[in-house]
Amino acid sequence: MSVEYSGPLRRFAIASDLVVVAGSFLLAYVLRDWMSVAGVRPISGLERNWWLLALVLSIWFCCLNAFACYRSLRYRRHADVLASLAKAHAVGGMLLMGVPFVARRWEVSRLLIHLFLVIAFIGLAAKHLAVGSVLRRQRREGFNTRRALIVGAVDRAARYIQFLREHPYWGVRVIGVADDRA
């Protein structure tokens, strides 16, 4: 991937995350509404909860951006991606539970929020891990690579090249070595 595509790719990642978050909220709402048939107190209509969806989208956009979930996945392990998502999700969940309390909007269903948190984390984690896996496979096959010129002592350069060969999914292709002693 060349640098000029990083902007559109980032915008696509943000848009797809917001779609996952909105879909998770709607799915949580449907599940919560279905639970009212099973004896749980009924929830107010979706038309009265659009403000909550707008709040959720803005909180998640800010949290995902703040916890570097839109940084390049090239050198990040899956565990690091999940850790960033978990931190963003935890802060987002605290904000989401705190704002209705501070605003004294008592009609917000805590069960709806809990369902949303579980569904959204699973959805976002699956999306980020799937995108990361696809990009890794592409880089391993020679697409979306970065060229590197290594400057330094030959023995250290050889060790670094070996290190890059052990991680082909980073997509770094060495085009030359310049010995700094010569």
C-alpha positions as CSV (number, residue, x, y, z in Angstrom):
1,M,0.0,0.0,0.0
2,S,1.4,3.3,-0.9
3,V,1.1,6.3,1.4
4,E,-1.6,8.1,-0.7
5,Y,-4.0,5.2,0.0
6,S,-3.7,5.5,3.7
7,G,-6.3,8.2,3.9
8,P,-9.1,6.3,2.0
9,L,-8.2,3.1,3.9
10,R,-8.5,4.9,7.2
11,R,-11.9,6.4,6.3
12,F,-13.1,3.0,5.2
13,A,-12.0,1.5,8.5
14,I,-13.8,4.2,10.5
15,A,-16.9,3.9,8.4
16,S,-17.0,0.1,8.7
17,D,-16.4,0.3,12.4
18,L,-19.3,2.7,12.8
19,V,-21.5,0.4,10.7
20,V,-20.6,-2.5,13.0
21,V,-21.3,-0.4,16.1
22,A,-24.7,0.8,14.7
23,G,-25.6,-2.8,13.7
24,S,-24.6,-4.0,17.2
25,F,-26.8,-1.4,18.8
26,L,-29.8,-2.3,16.6
27,L,-29.2,-6.1,17.3
28,A,-29.0,-5.4,21.0
29,Y,-32.2,-3.4,20.8
30,V,-34.0,-6.2,19.0
31,L,-32.7,-8.8,21.5
32,R,-33.7,-6.6,24.4
33,D,-37.2,-6.1,22.9
34,W,-37.5,-9.8,22.3
35,M,-36.6,-10.4,26.0
36,S,-39.6,-8.2,27.0
37,V,-41.8,-11.0,25.8
38,A,-40.1,-13.4,28.2
39,G,-41.0,-11.3,31.2
40,V,-38.4,-8.5,31.3
41,R,-39.8,-5.0,31.6
42,P,-40.7,-3.7,28.1
43,I,-38.3,-1.1,26.5
44,S,-39.4,2.1,25.0
45,G,-39.7,2.3,21.2
46,L,-36.6,2.7,19.0
47,E,-37.8,6.1,17.9
48,R,-37.3,7.3,21.4
49,N,-33.7,5.9,21.5
50,W,-32.2,7.5,18.4
51,W,-30.4,9.9,20.6
52,L,-28.7,6.9,22.3
53,L,-27.5,5.5,19.0
54,A,-26.0,8.9,18.1
55,L,-24.3,9.0,21.5
56,V,-23.0,5.5,21.0
57,L,-21.6,6.3,17.6
58,S,-19.8,9.5,18.8
59,I,-18.4,7.8,21.9
60,W,-17.1,4.8,19.9
61,F,-15.6,7.0,17.2
62,C,-13.7,9.0,19.8
63,C,-12.6,6.0,21.9
64,L,-11.4,3.9,18.9
65,N,-9.5,6.9,17.6
66,A,-8.0,7.7,21.0
67,F,-6.8,4.2,21.6
68,A,-5.0,3.9,18.2
69,C,-7.4,1.4,16.7
70,Y,-6.8,3.0,13.3
71,R,-3.0,2.8,13.3
72,S,-1.4,0.6,10.6
73,L,-1.8,-3.1,11.3
74,R,1.5,-3.9,9.6
75,Y,3.6,-4.4,12.7
76,R,0.9,-5.1,15.2
77,R,0.1,-8.5,16.6
78,H,-3.5,-9.7,17.0
79,A,-3.1,-9.5,20.8
80,D,-2.2,-5.8,20.5
81,V,-5.2,-5.1,18.3
82,L,-7.5,-6.8,20.8
83,A,-5.9,-5.0,23.7
84,S,-6.5,-1.6,22.0
85,L,-10.1,-2.6,21.2
86,A,-10.6,-3.7,24.8
87,K,-9.3,-0.5,26.2
88,A,-11.4,1.6,23.9
89,H,-14.4,-0.6,24.6
90,A,-14.0,-0.3,28.4
91,V,-13.7,3.5,28.3
92,G,-16.6,3.7,25.8
93,G,-18.7,1.5,28.1
94,M,-18.0,3.6,31.1
95,L,-18.9,6.8,29.2
96,L,-22.0,5.2,27.8
97,M,-23.2,4.1,31.3
98,G,-22.2,7.4,32.8
99,V,-23.8,9.9,30.4
100,P,-27.4,8.8,30.9
101,F,-26.9,8.9,34.7
102,V,-25.4,12.4,34.6
103,A,-28.1,13.5,32.2
104,R,-30.8,11.9,34.4
105,R,-32.2,9.9,31.5
106,W,-33.5,7.0,33.6
107,E,-35.4,5.3,30.8
108,V,-32.2,3.9,29.3
109,S,-32.1,0.1,29.7
110,R,-29.0,-1.2,31.4
111,L,-29.7,-4.6,29.8
112,L,-29.7,-2.9,26.4
113,I,-26.3,-1.3,27.1
114,H,-24.8,-4.6,28.4
115,L,-26.1,-6.5,25.3
116,F,-24.7,-3.8,23.1
117,L,-21.3,-3.9,24.8
118,V,-20.9,-7.7,24.3
119,I,-22.2,-7.7,20.7
120,A,-20.2,-4.6,19.7
121,F,-16.9,-6.0,21.1
122,I,-17.4,-9.3,19.3
123,G,-18.3,-7.6,16.1
124,L,-15.4,-5.1,16.2
125,A,-12.9,-7.8,17.2
126,A,-14.0,-10.1,14.4
127,K,-13.8,-7.2,11.9
128,H,-10.4,-6.0,13.0
129,L,-8.9,-9.5,13.1
130,A,-10.4,-10.4,9.7
131,V,-9.0,-7.3,8.1
132,G,-5.6,-7.9,9.7
133,S,-5.5,-11.5,8.5
134,V,-6.4,-10.5,5.0
135,L,-3.7,-7.8,4.9
136,R,-1.1,-10.2,6.3
137,R,-1.9,-12.8,3.7
138,Q,-1.6,-10.2,1.0
139,R,1.7,-9.0,2.2
140,R,3.0,-12.6,2.6
141,E,2.1,-13.1,-1.1
142,G,4.0,-10.0,-2.2
143,F,1.2,-7.5,-2.4
144,N,1.1,-4.3,-0.2
145,T,4.8,-4.3,0.4
146,R,7.2,-1.7,1.6
147,R,10.7,-1.4,0.2
148,A,13.6,-0.9,2.6
149,L,17.3,0.0,2.2
150,I,19.3,-1.1,5.2
151,V,22.2,1.1,6.2
152,G,24.7,-0.4,8.7
153,A,27.3,-3.0,9.3
154,V,26.9,-6.1,7.1
155,D,26.6,-8.5,10.1
156,R,23.9,-6.5,11.8
157,A,22.1,-6.0,8.4
158,A,22.2,-9.8,7.9
159,R,20.6,-10.4,11.3
160,Y,17.9,-7.7,10.5
161,I,17.2,-9.3,7.1
162,Q,16.8,-12.7,8.8
163,F,14.4,-11.1,11.3
164,L,12.4,-9.6,8.4
165,R,12.3,-13.1,6.7
166,E,10.9,-14.5,9.9
167,H,8.0,-12.0,9.6
168,P,6.9,-12.1,6.0
169,Y,3.5,-10.8,6.8
170,W,5.0,-7.4,7.6
171,G,5.5,-7.0,3.9
172,V,9.0,-5.4,4.1
173,R,11.1,-6.1,1.0
174,V,14.8,-5.3,1.3
175,I,16.1,-3.7,-1.9
176,G,19.7,-3.3,-0.7
177,V,22.3,-3.0,2.0
178,A,24.7,-0.1,2.4
179,D,27.7,-0.8,4.6
180,D,28.5,2.2,6.7
181,R,32.2,1.1,7.1
182,A,33.0,1.2,3.4
